[in-house]
Amino acid sequence: MGLDRGGHKGYLVVMGENEVQWLRREQISTPVVKNEDWLSMYLSGKSAREIASEIGVHPNAVHNRLRKLVRQDQDLAVTHSANRAQLAEHCVIPGRTFWLRRLEEVHVYLLEKGSLPHPHLEDPDHARMGRWLDEQRRRWQRGGLCGYRVNMLDRIGEWRRTYRQVKESALFRTRLSQLEDFVSRHRRFPSYRPGREQGERELGIWLHGRRIAANKGTLVPQDKQQLDATAPGWRKTSESKSSGHLVTMAV
């Protein structure tokens, strides 16, 4: 039997092999499952989405029922979390063979290209690998990736950072090297003011952006440490020292 969401408002078309029948939406019910069945699955460590998939209902229906039960007894959530962690630790999760196949594809890509795939690649297969890797990262951030899979992913490189973070990190290293070279040659910091040579101004704008981030408290601590070590005094927009010391003019 299939469902067609077209037709009159408030109705669904239910099509069997030899019949077409209009039913009001409220007449089409989800499978009847006792709360006790859902609760047993939940306590075993299964997520609401996994329960919904196994029973054949919408995940929201499971979420709503479980939320009411957990609200009445907080110990249910504690038991669920403990068993969920145990499942994750032993990787008792469906699709292990499929997962390893995906990991191997990513590894081959890394060996051939020298970098991990990301979702923005033009090749559809490569972009798919990137989306898969993004999903692993999100699961890891939520604490839903088992130790075995985390260890396997760790073997292929820095997968925990997003494509954007990797690009920003590479740009930071490049700019930091350019800043060190500029200060060494000119004995001052680059300026971001109009009228300066293009390369200096671009570097000055970048450095000024780091100052703004530092003042707002949003600069990555590791980046600040590297700037402090490479270019002491970089946070000040104008600083003069006695003869024989670095004169830092960043305006």
Secondary structure as UniProt FT lines:
FT   STRAND          2..4
FT   TURN            9..10
FT   STRAND          11..15
FT   STRAND          20..24
FT   HELIX           25..27
FT   HELIX           35..43
FT   TURN            44..45
FT   HELIX           48..55
FT   HELIX           59..72
FT   HELIX           75..89
FT   TURN            90..91
FT   HELIX           96..113
FT   TURN            119..120
FT   HELIX           124..141
FT   TURN            142..143
FT   HELIX           147..154
FT   TURN            155..156
FT   TURN            159..160
FT   HELIX           163..186
FT   TURN            194..195
FT   HELIX           198..216
FT   HELIX           221..230
FT   TURN            232..235
FT   STRAND          238..239
FT   TURN            243..244
FT   STRAND          248..249
//
